[in-house]
Amino acid sequence: MRIALVVQKLAGLQGGAERVVIDLARALSTRGHELTIVTYEPSTGPPGFDSGDILTANVFPQPLRSMLGGLSRGTNLDHGERIISAHGNSAGLASLKWQATHGWFARRLTRWLRRNPQDVIVGFLPPAISAVALAGRSLGSERPRVIASTHSVPSIDFGVGGRWDQNPVARRTNLWALSAADVVTVLQPDFIEDLPSEARRHAVVVPNAVRRLCPPPDEDRRNRILGAGRLSSTKRYDVLIEAFSRIASEFSTWDLVICGEGPERNHLQQTVEKLALGDRVSLPGAVDDIGRFYDESLILGHPAVFEGFGLVVAEAILHGLVVAASSSCSGVNRLVEPAVTGILVDEGEDPVSAFATGLRELIVNPPSSEVRDAGKDRLSERLDPDRIVAMWERLLRAN
């Protein structure tokens, strides 16, 4: 089959959704399908993950790409949004703003599809989901099968006050796109209820595939708590740092390492300095060998507010770590088995104290290796890449 996986931005990005796109493209390619990853971005660098021999097509206009190539990467705002975002989303500007940020994406994608006919197009995340739905409508009877692949909590990605463009035109279009697609994939069964009623009728649960990232090492693990992910406010790594500060003197041989990059770096570094933890807490930035960090650590601390899936949590469990996470964090609370692969913290009104207690429990009284291995095996079977890719193939081939 000829399959296009569409995501707005990929250059230099190393988030969970970007990894899923790359991994899915490579897996489907090995099964004999013709894959192209289509983006719409001013950046010209390579993807943050190795895409191998997969074809890529950036439909952002080349002259503008050359002119705007110096824009920072990894944001949700493209060139048009940057130009007029300061003017808000008033009725007079909402449509213009949408045309500048999203309308061009859909038109350029439509043009590419006319030149490169596909059997299926899959949009990942709201901007690309809208683009593939609009492109499909423009192609009429010649349109390929359209799949909308959501990768977070739909109420957060598509609702008012969510993390994407709050332009009312964009919100309406994003919701319409879910209903216009032939299939909507969600990561968790309960996420289906977050979708518009029309979209629920063709929603399918497809979890992310997860595997061990590297062979098990020969070295012993360190007394280390690990955090891994984008340094954003929703991940709440400041809670993890402050929780560690509450137990640091009690467990003097332990340290904390938080891998990742993002807008909260300065705040987190200042928190470390304020708590005088410079010799116990490190922020090495984005790393290419996160599997090694998993294998060097004993505990993953993950105090995120929400997750669509919790890829880092699943990977950590498959690497043998136990996890401390919030019991209210959707996506994660379906991955962690309490007293088996970790602990789900009931935060109450004091998240820091609650996480400190959870970390202390995992240090002093961790699940036995036999119990932990059994939970790891169950999760590994559930998220086996071959099983997940087979689910995708069934969706792609359906009439």
C-alpha positions as CSV (number, residue, x, y, z in Angstrom):
1,M,0.0,0.0,0.0
2,R,1.0,3.6,-0.5
3,I,0.8,5.3,2.9
4,A,1.5,8.9,4.0
5,L,2.0,9.6,7.7
6,V,1.4,13.3,8.2
7,V,2.7,15.3,11.2
8,Q,3.2,19.1,11.2
9,K,6.7,19.2,12.6
10,L,9.5,16.6,12.9
11,A,12.8,18.3,12.5
12,G,14.9,17.9,15.6
13,L,12.0,16.9,17.7
14,Q,12.2,14.0,20.1
15,G,8.8,13.7,21.7
16,G,6.7,10.6,22.1
17,A,4.5,11.3,19.1
18,E,7.5,11.9,16.8
19,R,9.0,8.6,17.9
20,V,5.7,6.8,17.2
21,V,5.5,8.3,13.7
22,I,9.1,7.2,12.9
23,D,8.8,3.7,14.4
24,L,5.4,3.1,12.7
25,A,6.8,4.2,9.3
26,R,9.8,1.9,9.7
27,A,7.8,-1.0,10.8
28,L,5.2,-0.7,8.0
29,S,8.0,-0.3,5.5
30,T,9.6,-3.6,6.6
31,R,6.2,-5.2,5.8
32,G,6.4,-4.1,2.2
33,H,4.4,-0.9,2.2
34,E,5.5,2.3,0.5
35,L,5.8,4.9,3.2
36,T,6.2,8.7,3.1
37,I,6.4,11.0,6.1
38,V,4.9,14.4,5.2
39,T,5.5,17.5,7.3
40,Y,4.8,21.2,7.0
41,E,7.5,23.2,8.8
42,P,10.0,26.0,8.1
43,S,12.8,24.0,9.8
44,T,15.1,22.0,7.4
45,G,16.9,19.7,9.8
46,P,16.6,15.9,10.0
47,P,14.0,14.3,12.3
48,G,15.1,13.9,16.0
49,F,14.9,10.1,15.6
50,D,16.5,8.0,12.9
51,S,14.1,7.6,10.0
52,G,16.3,5.2,8.1
53,D,15.4,5.0,4.4
54,I,11.8,6.3,4.8
55,L,10.9,9.0,2.3
56,T,10.1,12.4,3.7
57,A,8.4,15.3,2.1
58,N,8.2,18.8,3.6
59,V,5.3,20.6,1.9
60,F,6.2,24.0,3.4
61,P,7.0,26.3,0.4
62,Q,10.7,26.2,-0.3
63,P,11.3,29.9,-0.7
64,L,9.7,30.6,2.7
65,R,11.7,27.7,4.2
66,S,14.9,29.3,3.1
67,M,13.8,32.7,4.4
68,L,12.5,31.4,7.7
69,G,15.0,28.6,8.3
70,G,16.4,30.3,11.3
71,L,13.2,30.1,13.3
72,S,13.4,28.1,16.6
73,R,12.3,24.5,16.4
74,G,9.9,22.5,18.6
75,T,7.1,25.0,19.0
76,N,3.4,24.7,18.0
77,L,3.5,28.0,16.2
78,D,4.5,28.4,12.6
79,H,5.4,31.5,10.6
80,G,1.9,32.9,10.2
81,E,1.1,32.4,13.9
82,R,4.3,34.2,14.9
83,I,3.4,37.2,12.8
84,I,-0.1,37.8,14.1
85,S,-0.4,35.8,17.4
86,A,0.0,39.0,19.4
87,H,-3.3,40.2,18.1
88,G,-5.4,37.6,19.8
89,N,-8.3,35.6,18.4
90,S,-10.9,38.3,17.8
91,A,-13.6,37.6,15.3
92,G,-12.0,39.8,12.7
93,L,-8.7,38.0,12.8
94,A,-9.6,34.4,13.7
95,S,-10.2,33.3,10.1
96,L,-7.1,35.1,8.8
97,K,-5.0,33.6,11.5
98,W,-6.3,30.1,10.8
99,Q,-5.6,30.6,7.0
100,A,-2.1,31.7,7.8
101,T,-1.3,28.9,10.2
102,H,-3.4,25.9,9.1
103,G,-5.1,26.7,5.8
104,W,-1.8,26.7,3.9
105,F,-0.9,23.4,5.4
106,A,-4.1,21.7,4.1
107,R,-3.7,23.3,0.6
108,R,0.0,22.3,0.3
109,L,-0.9,18.8,1.4
110,T,-3.7,18.6,-1.1
111,R,-1.3,19.7,-3.8
112,W,1.2,17.0,-2.8
113,L,-1.5,14.3,-2.7
114,R,-2.6,15.1,-6.2
115,R,1.0,14.6,-7.4
116,N,1.6,11.6,-5.2
117,P,-1.6,9.6,-4.9
118,Q,-1.9,7.5,-1.7
119,D,-4.1,4.7,-0.5
120,V,-4.2,5.9,3.1
121,I,-3.2,9.2,4.8
122,V,-2.8,9.3,8.6
123,G,-2.7,12.6,10.5
124,F,-0.9,12.7,13.9
125,L,-1.9,15.4,16.4
126,P,-4.5,18.1,15.8
127,P,-2.8,20.3,13.1
128,A,-2.1,17.3,10.9
129,I,-5.5,15.7,11.6
130,S,-7.2,18.8,10.3
131,A,-4.9,19.0,7.3
132,V,-5.5,15.4,6.2
133,A,-9.3,15.8,6.7
134,L,-9.4,19.0,4.6
135,A,-7.2,17.5,2.0
136,G,-9.4,14.5,1.8
137,R,-12.5,16.7,1.3
138,S,-10.7,18.6,-1.5
139,L,-9.8,15.4,-3.3
140,G,-13.5,14.3,-3.4
141,S,-14.1,10.8,-4.8
142,E,-10.4,10.3,-5.4
143,R,-9.5,10.8,-1.8
144,P,-7.5,8.1,0.1
145,R,-8.7,6.6,3.3
146,V,-8.3,9.2,6.1
147,I,-7.2,8.2,9.6
148,A,-7.0,10.7,12.5
149,S,-4.4,9.5,15.1
150,T,-4.8,11.2,18.4
151,H,-1.8,11.0,20.8
152,S,-3.0,12.6,24.0
153,V,-6.1,13.1,26.0
154,P,-8.7,14.3,23.4
155,S,-10.4,16.6,25.9
156,I,-7.1,18.4,26.3
157,D,-6.0,18.4,22.7
158,F,-9.3,19.3,21.2
159,G,-11.1,21.2,24.1
160,V,-11.2,24.8,25.1
161,G,-8.1,25.8,27.0
162,G,-6.1,22.9,25.6
163,R,-2.5,22.9,24.6
164,W,-3.0,23.6,20.9
165,D,-4.2,26.7,19.0
166,Q,-7.1,28.3,20.8
167,N,-8.3,30.1,17.8
168,P,-12.0,29.3,17.7
169,V,-11.8,28.5,13.9
170,A,-8.9,26.1,14.6
171,R,-10.9,24.4,17.4
172,R,-14.0,24.0,15.3
173,T,-12.0,22.6,12.4
174,N,-10.1,20.2,14.6
175,L,-13.3,18.8,16.0
176,W,-14.9,18.6,12.6
177,A,-11.8,16.7,11.3
178,L,-12.3,13.9,13.9
179,S,-15.9,13.3,12.6
180,A,-14.8,13.6,8.9
181,A,-12.1,11.0,9.2
182,D,-12.8,7.4,8.3
183,V,-11.2,6.2,11.5
184,V,-10.0,7.9,14.7
185,T,-7.5,6.1,16.8
186,V,-7.2,6.8,20.6
187,L,-4.6,5.5,23.0
188,Q,-7.0,4.5,25.9
189,P,-10.5,3.0,25.9
190,D,-11.9,5.8,28.1
191,F,-10.6,8.5,25.7
192,I,-13.4,7.5,23.2
193,E,-15.9,9.3,25.5
194,D,-14.0,12.6,25.0
195,L,-14.6,12.5,21.2
196,P,-17.5,14.2,19.4
197,S,-20.5,11.8,19.1
198,E,-20.0,11.4,15.3
199,A,-16.3,10.5,15.8
200,R,-17.1,7.9,18.5
201,R,-18.8,5.7,15.9
202,H,-15.5,5.1,14.1
203,A,-13.0,5.3,17.0
204,V,-10.6,2.4,17.6
205,V,-8.1,1.9,20.5
206,V,-4.6,1.5,19.3
207,P,-1.9,1.8,22.0
208,N,1.7,2.7,21.2
209,A,4.1,0.0,20.6
210,V,6.9,-0.2,23.2
211,R,10.0,-2.3,23.3
212,R,13.3,-2.4,25.1
213,L,15.6,0.1,23.6
214,C,18.9,-1.7,24.0
215,P,20.3,-5.0,25.3
216,P,20.5,-5.4,29.1
217,P,23.9,-4.3,30.3
218,D,26.3,-6.2,32.5
219,E,26.8,-3.4,35.0
220,D,24.8,-3.1,38.2
221,R,22.3,-0.3,38.5
222,R,23.0,2.9,40.5
223,N,21.0,4.2,43.4
224,R,19.3,6.6,41.0
225,I,15.9,8.2,40.5
226,L,15.4,9.1,36.8
227,G,13.1,11.6,35.2
228,A,12.7,11.6,31.4
229,G,10.7,13.8,29.1
230,R,10.1,17.3,27.8
231,L,10.9,20.0,30.5
232,S,7.5,21.5,30.4
233,S,5.1,22.6,33.2
234,T,2.8,19.7,32.6
235,K,5.5,17.2,33.5
236,R,6.0,19.0,36.9
237,Y,9.7,18.0,37.4
238,D,9.8,20.8,40.0
239,V,7.6,18.5,42.1
240,L,10.1,15.6,41.6
241,I,13.1,17.8,42.6
242,E,11.4,19.1,45.7
243,A,10.2,15.6,46.7
244,F,13.7,14.3,46.3
245,S,15.0,17.2,48.5
246,R,12.7,15.9,51.3
247,I,14.4,12.5,51.3
248,A,17.9,13.4,50.1
249,S,19.5,13.4,53.6
250,E,17.8,10.2,54.5
251,F,19.2,8.4,51.4
252,S,22.6,10.0,50.9
253,T,23.8,7.5,48.3
254,W,21.0,8.3,45.9
255,D,20.9,10.9,43.1
256,L,18.3,12.3,40.7
257,V,18.9,12.7,37.0
258,I,16.3,14.4,34.7
259,C,16.8,13.9,31.0
260,G,15.1,16.2,28.5
261,E,15.0,19.7,27.2
262,G,12.3,22.4,27.2
263,P,11.0,25.8,28.4
264,E,11.2,24.9,32.2
265,R,15.0,24.2,32.2
266,N,15.9,27.6,33.8
267,H,13.2,27.2,36.4
268,L,14.3,23.7,37.3
269,Q,17.9,24.6,37.5
270,Q,17.0,27.5,39.8
271,T,15.0,25.1,42.0
272,V,18.0,22.8,42.2
273,E,20.3,25.7,43.2
274,K,17.7,27.0,45.8
275,L,17.6,23.6,47.4
276,A,21.4,23.3,47.4
277,L,21.2,20.0,45.5
278,G,23.7,20.8,42.8
279,D,25.8,17.7,43.7
280,R,22.8,15.4,43.8
281,V,20.6,16.5,40.9
282,S,21.6,16.8,37.3
283,L,19.9,18.0,34.1
284,P,21.9,16.6,31.2
285,G,19.5,17.8,28.5
286,A,18.1,15.7,25.7
287,V,20.1,12.4,25.3
288,D,20.4,10.0,22.4
289,D,20.9,7.0,24.6
290,I,17.9,7.1,27.0
291,G,18.0,3.3,27.2
292,R,21.3,3.5,28.9
293,F,19.9,5.9,31.5
294,Y,17.0,3.5,32.1
295,D,19.4,0.7,32.7
296,E,21.5,2.7,35.1
297,S,18.6,3.7,37.3
298,L,16.3,2.0,39.8
299,I,13.2,4.3,39.9
300,L,11.4,6.5,37.4
301,G,9.8,9.5,38.9
302,H,7.0,10.8,36.7
303,P,4.7,13.4,38.3
304,A,3.1,14.5,35.1
305,V,-0.4,16.1,35.2
306,F,-1.6,14.2,32.2
307,E,-0.3,11.9,29.5
308,G,-1.9,10.5,26.4
309,F,0.0,7.3,26.8
310,G,3.1,7.6,29.0
311,L,5.7,6.2,26.6
312,V,8.6,6.9,29.0
313,V,6.8,5.1,31.8
314,A,6.2,2.0,29.6
315,E,9.8,2.0,28.4
316,A,11.1,2.4,32.0
317,I,9.0,-0.6,33.1
318,L,10.3,-2.7,30.2
319,H,13.8,-1.8,31.3
320,G,13.2,-3.0,34.8
321,L,12.5,0.2,36.7
322,V,9.8,0.8,39.2
323,V,7.7,3.9,38.7
324,A,6.3,6.6,41.0
325,A,3.5,8.4,39.2
326,S,0.3,10.3,40.0
327,S,-2.8,8.1,40.4
328,S,-4.9,10.8,38.6
329,C,-2.6,10.9,35.5
330,S,-4.5,9.4,32.6
331,G,-2.4,7.3,30.3
332,V,0.0,6.4,33.1
333,N,-2.4,5.0,35.6
334,R,-3.2,2.2,33.1
335,L,0.5,1.3,32.7
336,V,1.7,1.1,36.3
337,E,0.5,-1.9,38.4
338,P,0.6,-0.8,42.0
339,A,2.9,-2.9,44.2
340,V,4.0,-4.7,41.0
341,T,5.7,-2.2,38.7
342,G,5.5,0.8,40.9
343,I,3.3,3.0,43.0
344,L,0.4,5.4,42.0
345,V,0.6,8.4,44.3
346,D,-2.6,9.9,45.7
347,E,-1.5,13.5,45.8
348,G,-4.2,15.2,47.9
349,E,-3.4,18.8,48.5
350,D,0.4,18.3,48.8
351,P,1.9,16.7,45.7
352,V,5.5,17.2,47.0
353,S,5.0,15.3,50.3
354,A,3.0,12.6,48.5
355,F,5.7,12.0,46.0
356,A,8.4,12.1,48.7
357,T,6.4,9.4,50.5
358,G,6.1,7.3,47.3
359,L,9.8,7.6,46.5
360,R,10.7,6.6,50.0
361,E,8.4,3.5,49.8
362,L,10.0,2.4,46.5
363,I,13.5,2.8,47.9
364,V,12.9,1.0,51.2
365,N,10.3,-1.6,50.1
366,P,10.5,-2.2,46.3
367,P,8.5,-5.0,44.7
368,S,10.5,-8.2,44.5
369,S,12.3,-8.9,41.2
370,E,10.0,-11.9,40.6
371,V,6.8,-9.7,41.0
372,R,8.4,-6.9,39.0
373,D,9.4,-9.2,36.1
374,A,5.9,-10.7,35.9
375,G,4.4,-7.3,35.6
376,K,7.0,-6.3,33.0
377,D,6.2,-9.4,30.9
378,R,2.5,-8.6,31.0
379,L,3.1,-5.1,29.8
380,S,5.6,-6.3,27.1
381,E,3.0,-8.7,25.7
382,R,0.3,-6.1,25.7
383,L,2.4,-3.5,23.9
384,D,4.4,-5.8,21.6
385,P,5.4,-3.9,18.5
386,D,4.4,-6.8,16.1
387,R,1.0,-6.9,17.7
388,I,0.5,-3.1,17.4
389,V,1.7,-3.0,13.8
390,A,-0.7,-5.8,12.9
391,M,-3.5,-3.7,14.4
392,W,-2.4,-0.7,12.2
393,E,-2.3,-2.9,9.1
394,R,-5.9,-4.1,9.7
395,L,-7.0,-0.4,10.0
396,L,-5.1,0.6,6.9
397,R,-6.5,-2.2,4.8
398,A,-10.1,-1.9,6.0
399,N,-12.7,-0.7,3.4
